[in-house]
Amino acid sequence: MHKIKISDITLRESEQTHSAKLSFKEKLETAKLLEKLQVDVIETGTVGDSPADAAFIRTLATTLDYSRLCVPVALDKAAIDSSWAALSKAKKPCLNIIIPTSTVGLEYQYQMKAEKVLPLVSEIVEYCVSLCPDVEFTAEDSVRSDLEFLAKVLKAAIDAGTKVITLCDSVGEMLPEELSKFITSVYNRVPELRNITLALHCKDKLGLASAAALNGVNSGAALIKVSSGNGLGTLSLEQFLNVLKVRGDTLGISSKVSTVALQRTCARLAALTGSSDASRRASAISTTESSGDDSGVPDINDIEQLRTHIASIGYDVSDDDIERIYSQYQDISRSKKVVNRDIEALIAETAGQAPPTYMLKNYVINSGSAIAATAYIELTKNGTSGTALSAGDGPIDAAFMAMEQIFGTHYELEEFQIHAVTGGREATGDALVKLRHDGKLYSGRGVSTDIVGASIRAYLSAVNKIVHENGG
């Protein structure tokens, strides 16, 4: 069995993605979750000019026990000194020298020609080795580099004392078989590479990063770079570990990373970074499933005040709809204090009701503590059936994704609510789904004694409104 190591670069990539930037607290929680999974290496962002960068690295240095703490550096000794000052107290410190090796990358990032890089690589690697016992060298954009030049750079880094070499498909367009051939050609030119650790960083533009990584392992790689969410562009931690869980024995590949709480932990990690559709679903479901919006509604004395309030919470309803909603609002307000959840339920039930383009025919859900949740959905459209099977972060997420396969369209899930309409063990579930399409919110409501069934019906109700309004 070939045991490989896993390096998570979520913190590093989140610093480069404005939409995924994390607060100090969120970064710390991310690192703790990764260490709990026993990820071998946790990579952070650079130590920049902000004092908060160095403070975060110093905090992690005294927090992490199992995982190696890896900080990226460039060809700048002053920046390396700052990084090492923050990192030096870590139990397992590592400096990662990251430079592009393609001609375009060098000229864009450093305004340097290839011939001037080699002596600088040797100098910087030697300097890092003098400070830190563990030094990694990452050749960005490796697969688009000139092979002869790449070989010279890697030899220089190895001779200077690096213990890990990382090759990168920074664009994510290389097919798995092509990556294997590339790695073989690098080994042929740099036989010294067999004496140290080879790592791979595969982007997932074509959705083939898992297959590429597995081919890379078979070609000699011993460390795989991942991130906690496909939205960051790199091979997904959850996806790759699930592949190893299902096929690792037959492939002869394993890792030390724990998969006991993998799905739940990855859902939380993805929710923190906001990095994927699945994470947005997980965040929406986890934050609203039990509570909903129970904000009180101000006193409303006429139909125009109600229209104004509905607009303030993000909805646009027609004149006919507002009259019906106002009539029902008056009935409710006579017996209880109206909250926003009541208003949204009225909108979902009353406004924009559309002929059911899609109808639910059948569904089967498989879920449990030892298996990933899957959903089989069968819908009809104009008398024609369509079916889909999907996995997801729980049965409801799996059902929503299966339906999207049938629709052939992704809808942004803005919010999901579910609560009991009646009490007791046979309580009826009332689900409310809000979808955003072309900047507009559409609500759907579903009622069933099965909460998954209620959720599916609510989702279908919202989609039917979208399809009807847009002539789909």
C-alpha positions as CSV (number, residue, x, y, z in Angstrom):
1,M,0.0,0.0,0.0
2,H,1.4,3.4,-1.1
3,K,0.7,5.9,1.7
4,I,0.6,9.5,0.5
5,K,0.5,12.8,2.3
6,I,-2.1,15.5,2.0
7,S,-1.4,19.2,2.0
8,D,-4.4,21.6,2.3
9,I,-3.9,25.0,0.7
10,T,-7.3,26.5,1.6
11,L,-5.8,29.3,3.7
12,R,-3.3,30.1,1.0
13,E,-5.8,30.2,-1.8
14,S,-8.4,32.1,0.2
15,E,-6.0,35.0,0.5
16,Q,-5.8,35.2,-3.3
17,T,-9.6,35.1,-3.7
18,H,-11.4,38.3,-2.6
19,S,-14.8,36.6,-2.2
20,A,-13.2,33.9,0.0
21,K,-11.1,36.0,2.3
22,L,-11.4,34.9,5.9
23,S,-11.4,36.7,9.2
24,F,-8.7,35.9,11.8
25,K,-11.2,33.8,13.7
26,E,-12.4,31.9,10.5
27,K,-8.8,31.2,9.5
28,L,-8.0,29.8,12.9
29,E,-11.2,27.6,12.9
30,T,-10.2,26.4,9.4
31,A,-6.8,25.3,10.6
32,K,-8.2,23.6,13.7
33,L,-10.7,21.7,11.6
34,L,-7.9,20.5,9.2
35,E,-5.7,19.4,12.1
36,K,-8.6,17.5,13.6
37,L,-8.8,15.6,10.3
38,Q,-5.1,14.9,10.6
39,V,-4.2,16.6,7.4
40,D,-0.4,16.3,7.0
41,V,0.4,19.9,5.9
42,I,-1.6,23.1,6.4
43,E,-0.4,25.9,4.1
44,T,-1.2,29.6,4.9
45,G,-1.1,32.8,3.1
46,T,2.1,34.9,2.9
47,V,3.3,37.1,5.8
48,G,2.7,40.5,4.2
49,D,2.9,44.0,5.6
50,S,-0.1,43.7,7.9
51,P,0.8,42.8,11.5
52,A,-2.3,40.5,11.5
53,D,-0.5,38.2,9.0
54,A,2.4,37.5,11.3
55,A,0.1,37.4,14.4
56,F,-1.9,34.6,12.7
57,I,1.1,32.6,11.8
58,R,2.5,32.9,15.4
59,T,-0.9,31.8,16.8
60,L,-1.0,28.8,14.5
61,A,2.6,27.9,15.4
62,T,1.7,27.5,19.0
63,T,-1.7,25.8,18.2
64,L,-0.9,23.0,15.7
65,D,0.5,19.7,17.1
66,Y,0.0,17.2,14.3
67,S,0.0,19.1,11.0
68,R,3.1,20.7,9.5
69,L,2.7,24.5,9.2
70,C,3.9,25.7,5.8
71,V,4.3,29.4,4.9
72,P,4.9,30.5,1.3
73,V,7.8,32.9,0.5
74,A,9.2,34.4,-2.7
75,L,12.7,35.4,-3.9
76,D,13.1,38.1,-1.2
77,K,15.3,37.6,1.9
78,A,13.6,40.4,3.9
79,A,10.2,38.8,3.4
80,I,11.7,35.4,4.3
81,D,13.1,36.8,7.5
82,S,9.6,38.1,8.4
83,S,8.0,34.8,7.6
84,W,10.5,32.8,9.6
85,A,10.2,35.1,12.6
86,A,6.5,34.3,12.7
87,L,6.9,30.6,11.9
88,S,9.9,29.7,14.0
89,K,8.0,28.5,17.1
90,A,6.0,25.9,15.2
91,K,6.5,22.3,16.1
92,K,6.8,21.3,12.4
93,P,7.7,24.5,10.4
94,C,8.1,24.6,6.7
95,L,9.0,27.4,4.2
96,N,7.7,27.0,0.7
97,I,9.5,28.9,-2.0
98,I,7.0,29.5,-4.8
99,I,8.1,30.9,-8.1
100,P,6.8,30.5,-11.7
101,T,9.0,28.5,-14.0
102,S,7.2,29.4,-17.3
103,T,8.7,32.2,-19.4
104,V,5.4,34.1,-19.2
105,G,5.1,33.7,-15.4
106,L,8.7,34.8,-14.8
107,E,8.4,37.9,-16.9
108,Y,5.0,38.9,-15.5
109,Q,5.8,38.3,-11.8
110,Y,9.5,39.1,-11.6
111,Q,10.3,40.8,-14.9
112,M,13.2,38.4,-15.2
113,K,14.7,36.3,-18.0
114,A,15.2,32.6,-17.3
115,E,19.0,32.7,-17.3
116,K,19.0,35.1,-14.3
117,V,16.7,32.9,-12.2
118,L,18.9,29.9,-11.7
119,P,21.6,31.5,-9.4
120,L,18.8,33.3,-7.4
121,V,17.0,30.0,-6.9
122,S,20.1,28.4,-5.4
123,E,20.8,31.4,-3.2
124,I,17.3,31.6,-1.8
125,V,16.8,27.9,-1.2
126,E,20.2,27.8,0.6
127,Y,19.1,30.8,2.7
128,C,15.8,29.2,3.7
129,V,17.5,25.9,4.5
130,S,19.9,27.8,6.9
131,L,16.8,29.0,8.8
132,C,14.3,26.1,8.6
133,P,14.9,22.3,8.7
134,D,12.1,21.7,6.2
135,V,12.0,23.6,2.9
136,E,9.7,23.1,-0.1
137,F,10.2,24.4,-3.6
138,T,7.1,25.0,-5.8
139,A,7.5,25.4,-9.6
140,E,4.3,27.2,-10.6
141,D,3.0,26.6,-14.0
142,S,5.4,23.7,-14.4
143,V,3.5,21.9,-17.2
144,R,3.8,25.0,-19.4
145,S,7.5,25.5,-18.7
146,D,10.3,24.7,-21.0
147,L,11.4,21.2,-19.8
148,E,15.1,21.8,-20.1
149,F,14.9,25.0,-18.1
150,L,12.5,23.4,-15.5
151,A,15.0,20.6,-15.0
152,K,17.8,23.1,-14.3
153,V,15.7,24.9,-11.8
154,L,14.7,21.7,-10.0
155,K,18.3,20.5,-9.9
156,A,19.4,23.8,-8.4
157,A,16.7,23.7,-5.7
158,I,17.6,20.0,-4.8
159,D,21.3,20.7,-4.7
160,A,20.6,23.7,-2.4
161,G,18.8,21.4,0.1
162,T,15.1,21.4,-0.6
163,K,13.2,18.3,0.7
164,V,10.0,18.7,-1.4
165,I,9.5,19.6,-5.0
166,T,6.0,20.6,-6.1
167,L,4.9,20.5,-9.8
168,C,1.8,22.4,-10.8
169,D,-0.8,22.3,-13.4
170,S,-1.7,25.8,-12.7
171,V,-4.3,26.1,-15.4
172,G,-5.9,22.7,-14.9
173,E,-6.1,21.7,-18.6
174,M,-3.8,18.8,-18.6
175,L,-5.4,15.3,-19.0
176,P,-4.4,12.6,-16.5
177,E,-2.4,10.6,-19.1
178,E,-0.6,13.8,-20.2
179,L,0.3,14.5,-16.6
180,S,1.8,11.1,-16.1
181,K,3.9,11.5,-19.2
182,F,5.0,14.9,-18.0
183,I,6.1,13.6,-14.6
184,T,8.0,10.7,-16.3
185,S,9.8,13.2,-18.5
186,V,10.8,15.3,-15.5
187,Y,12.1,12.3,-13.6
188,N,14.2,11.3,-16.7
189,R,15.8,14.8,-16.8
190,V,16.1,15.1,-13.0
191,P,17.0,11.6,-11.5
192,E,17.8,13.4,-8.2
193,L,14.1,13.9,-7.8
194,R,13.7,10.3,-6.8
195,N,15.6,10.9,-3.5
196,I,13.1,13.6,-2.2
197,T,9.4,14.0,-2.0
198,L,7.5,14.9,-5.2
199,A,4.2,16.9,-4.6
200,L,1.5,17.7,-7.1
201,H,-0.8,20.7,-7.3
202,C,-3.6,20.1,-9.8
203,K,-6.2,22.7,-10.7
204,D,-9.7,21.3,-11.5
205,K,-10.8,23.3,-14.5
206,L,-11.8,20.2,-16.4
207,G,-13.1,18.3,-13.4
208,L,-10.3,15.7,-13.8
209,A,-8.1,16.7,-10.9
210,S,-8.8,13.5,-8.9
211,A,-7.9,11.3,-11.9
212,A,-4.8,13.4,-12.6
213,A,-3.7,13.2,-9.0
214,L,-4.1,9.4,-8.9
215,N,-2.1,9.1,-12.1
216,G,0.5,11.3,-10.6
217,V,0.8,9.1,-7.5
218,N,1.2,6.1,-9.8
219,S,4.0,8.0,-11.5
220,G,5.9,8.8,-8.3
221,A,4.1,11.7,-6.4
222,A,3.9,11.2,-2.7
223,L,2.1,14.4,-1.6
224,I,-1.1,15.9,-3.1
225,K,-2.3,19.5,-2.7
226,V,-6.0,20.0,-2.0
227,S,-8.4,22.7,-0.9
228,S,-11.6,22.6,1.1
229,G,-14.0,23.4,-1.7
230,N,-14.0,23.3,-5.5
231,G,-14.8,27.0,-5.7
232,L,-11.1,27.7,-4.9
233,G,-10.1,25.9,-8.1
234,T,-7.8,23.2,-6.7
235,L,-8.6,19.5,-6.3
236,S,-11.2,19.2,-3.5
237,L,-10.1,17.7,-0.2
238,E,-13.5,15.9,0.3
239,Q,-13.6,14.7,-3.3
240,F,-10.1,13.2,-3.3
241,L,-10.4,11.5,0.1
242,N,-13.8,10.0,-1.0
243,V,-12.1,8.6,-4.0
244,L,-9.4,7.0,-1.8
245,K,-12.1,5.7,0.6
246,V,-14.0,4.0,-2.2
247,R,-11.1,2.9,-4.5
248,G,-8.0,3.2,-2.4
249,D,-7.6,-0.5,-1.6
250,T,-7.9,-1.6,-5.2
251,L,-5.5,1.2,-6.3
252,G,-3.0,0.5,-3.5
253,I,-3.2,4.1,-2.3
254,S,-4.0,5.4,1.2
255,S,-3.5,8.4,3.5
256,K,-3.5,9.0,7.2
257,V,-6.2,11.7,7.0
258,S,-9.2,10.7,9.1
259,T,-12.5,10.2,7.2
260,V,-14.7,9.6,10.2
261,A,-16.2,13.1,10.2
262,L,-15.0,14.1,6.7
263,Q,-18.4,15.1,5.2
264,R,-19.5,17.2,8.2
265,T,-16.1,18.8,8.6
266,C,-15.7,19.6,4.9
267,A,-19.2,21.1,4.8
268,R,-18.2,23.4,7.6
269,L,-14.9,24.3,5.9
270,A,-16.7,25.0,2.6
271,A,-19.3,27.2,4.5
272,L,-16.4,29.2,6.0
273,T,-14.8,29.9,2.7
274,G,-18.1,30.3,0.8
275,S,-16.2,28.6,-2.0
276,S,-18.8,26.4,-3.8
277,D,-22.4,25.8,-4.5
278,A,-22.4,23.0,-2.0
279,S,-21.1,25.3,0.7
280,R,-23.7,27.9,0.0
281,R,-26.3,25.2,0.3
282,A,-24.7,24.0,3.5
283,S,-24.6,27.5,4.9
284,A,-28.1,28.3,4.0
285,I,-29.5,25.1,5.4
286,S,-27.4,25.1,8.6
287,T,-28.3,28.7,9.5
288,T,-32.0,28.6,8.7
289,E,-33.2,25.1,9.0
290,S,-34.2,25.3,12.6
291,S,-35.0,29.0,13.1
292,G,-36.1,30.8,10.0
293,D,-36.5,34.6,10.0
294,D,-38.6,35.4,13.1
295,S,-37.9,39.1,12.9
296,G,-41.0,41.0,13.9
297,V,-42.9,42.9,11.2
298,P,-43.7,46.6,12.0
299,D,-47.3,47.6,12.3
300,I,-48.9,47.6,8.9
301,N,-52.1,49.5,8.4
302,D,-52.6,49.5,4.7
303,I,-51.7,47.7,1.5
304,E,-48.9,50.2,0.5
305,Q,-47.1,49.7,3.8
306,L,-47.2,46.0,3.3
307,R,-45.8,46.4,-0.3
308,T,-43.0,48.6,1.1
309,H,-42.1,45.9,3.7
310,I,-42.2,43.1,1.2
311,A,-39.8,45.1,-1.0
312,S,-37.5,45.7,2.0
313,I,-37.0,41.9,2.5
314,G,-36.2,41.4,-1.2
315,Y,-39.4,40.5,-3.0
316,D,-41.3,42.0,-5.9
317,V,-45.0,41.1,-6.2
318,S,-47.7,42.1,-8.6
319,D,-50.8,44.3,-7.8
320,D,-53.1,41.2,-7.9
321,D,-50.8,39.3,-5.6
322,I,-50.3,42.1,-3.1
323,E,-54.1,42.3,-2.6
324,R,-54.4,38.6,-1.8
325,I,-51.4,38.7,0.5
326,Y,-52.8,41.7,2.3
327,S,-56.1,40.0,2.9
328,Q,-54.4,37.0,4.4
329,Y,-52.0,39.2,6.4
330,Q,-55.0,40.9,8.0
331,D,-56.5,37.5,9.0
332,I,-53.2,36.3,10.6
333,S,-52.5,39.6,12.4
334,R,-55.8,39.4,14.3
335,S,-54.7,36.4,16.2
336,K,-50.8,36.7,16.5
337,K,-47.8,38.9,16.1
338,V,-46.7,38.5,12.4
339,V,-43.1,37.8,11.7
340,N,-41.1,37.8,8.5
341,R,-41.4,34.0,8.2
342,D,-45.2,34.4,8.0
343,I,-44.9,37.1,5.3
344,E,-42.5,34.8,3.3
345,A,-44.8,31.9,3.6
346,L,-47.7,34.0,2.3
347,I,-45.6,35.1,-0.6
348,A,-44.6,31.5,-1.3
349,E,-48.2,30.2,-1.1
350,T,-50.0,33.1,-2.8
351,A,-47.8,35.2,-5.1
352,G,-46.9,34.2,-8.6
353,Q,-48.5,30.8,-8.5
354,A,-47.7,29.1,-11.8
355,P,-48.9,26.0,-13.7
356,P,-46.7,23.1,-12.6
357,T,-44.2,22.6,-15.5
358,Y,-42.4,20.1,-13.4
359,M,-44.2,17.6,-11.3
360,L,-42.7,15.1,-8.7
361,K,-43.4,11.5,-9.6
362,N,-41.0,9.6,-7.3
363,Y,-38.0,10.0,-5.1
364,V,-35.8,7.7,-3.1
365,I,-33.3,8.9,-0.5
366,N,-30.4,6.9,1.0
367,S,-28.6,8.4,4.0
368,G,-26.9,7.4,7.2
369,S,-23.9,7.9,9.4
370,A,-21.7,5.4,7.5
371,I,-22.7,6.4,3.9
372,A,-22.9,9.5,1.8
373,A,-26.4,10.9,1.2
374,T,-27.8,10.1,-2.2
375,A,-31.1,11.0,-3.9
376,Y,-32.9,9.5,-6.8
377,I,-35.5,11.9,-8.3
378,E,-38.1,11.3,-11.0
379,L,-39.9,14.3,-12.4
380,T,-42.4,14.7,-15.3
381,K,-42.5,17.6,-17.7
382,N,-45.4,17.8,-20.1
383,G,-46.0,14.0,-19.6
384,T,-42.3,13.1,-20.2
385,S,-40.3,11.6,-17.3
386,G,-36.8,12.6,-16.4
387,T,-34.6,10.9,-13.7
388,A,-31.3,11.8,-11.9
389,L,-29.1,10.4,-9.2
390,S,-26.9,12.6,-7.1
391,A,-24.9,12.6,-3.9
392,G,-24.8,15.7,-1.6
393,D,-24.1,17.1,1.8
394,G,-27.1,15.5,3.4
395,P,-30.4,14.2,1.8
396,I,-31.9,17.6,1.0
397,D,-28.8,18.9,-0.7
398,A,-28.6,15.6,-2.7
399,A,-32.2,16.0,-3.7
400,F,-31.8,19.6,-4.8
401,M,-28.7,18.7,-7.0
402,A,-30.5,15.7,-8.5
403,M,-33.4,18.0,-9.6
404,E,-30.9,20.5,-11.1
405,Q,-29.5,17.7,-13.2
406,I,-33.0,17.2,-14.6
407,F,-33.6,20.9,-15.1
408,G,-30.2,21.3,-16.8
409,T,-29.9,24.6,-14.9
410,H,-28.3,25.7,-11.6
411,Y,-30.4,27.9,-9.4
412,E,-28.8,29.9,-6.6
413,L,-30.3,28.8,-3.2
414,E,-30.7,32.0,-1.2
415,E,-32.4,30.5,1.8
416,F,-34.0,27.3,3.1
417,Q,-36.4,27.0,6.0
418,I,-38.3,24.1,7.5
419,H,-40.5,24.0,10.6
420,A,-43.4,21.9,12.0
421,V,-46.9,23.0,11.2
422,T,-48.4,20.7,13.7
423,G,-47.1,19.2,16.9
424,G,-46.6,15.6,18.0
425,R,-44.7,12.7,16.4
426,E,-46.7,12.9,13.2
427,A,-46.1,16.6,12.7
428,T,-46.4,18.0,9.2
429,G,-43.3,19.7,7.9
430,D,-43.6,23.0,6.1
431,A,-40.6,23.9,3.9
432,L,-39.9,27.3,2.3
433,V,-37.2,27.6,-0.4
434,K,-36.0,30.9,-1.8
435,L,-34.1,30.8,-5.2
436,R,-32.4,33.7,-6.9
437,H,-32.6,33.9,-10.7
438,D,-31.4,36.9,-12.7
439,G,-31.3,39.0,-9.5
440,K,-34.9,38.2,-8.5
441,L,-36.1,36.1,-5.6
442,Y,-38.7,33.3,-6.1
443,S,-40.2,31.5,-3.2
444,G,-41.7,28.0,-3.1
445,R,-43.6,26.3,-0.4
446,G,-44.0,22.6,0.2
447,V,-45.9,20.7,2.9
448,S,-45.5,17.0,3.7
449,T,-45.1,14.6,6.7
450,D,-41.7,13.8,5.2
451,I,-39.3,16.8,5.6
452,V,-37.4,15.8,2.5
453,G,-40.6,15.5,0.5
454,A,-41.7,19.0,1.8
455,S,-38.3,20.4,0.7
456,I,-38.5,18.8,-2.7
457,R,-42.0,20.2,-3.3
458,A,-40.9,23.7,-2.1
459,Y,-37.9,23.7,-4.5
460,L,-40.2,22.5,-7.4
461,S,-42.7,25.3,-6.6
462,A,-40.0,28.0,-6.8
463,V,-38.5,26.5,-10.0
464,N,-42.0,26.3,-11.6
465,K,-42.5,30.0,-11.0
466,I,-39.1,30.8,-12.6
467,V,-39.8,28.6,-15.6
468,H,-43.3,30.0,-16.0
469,E,-42.2,33.7,-15.8
470,N,-39.3,33.2,-18.2
471,G,-41.1,31.1,-20.7
472,G,-39.0,27.9,-20.1
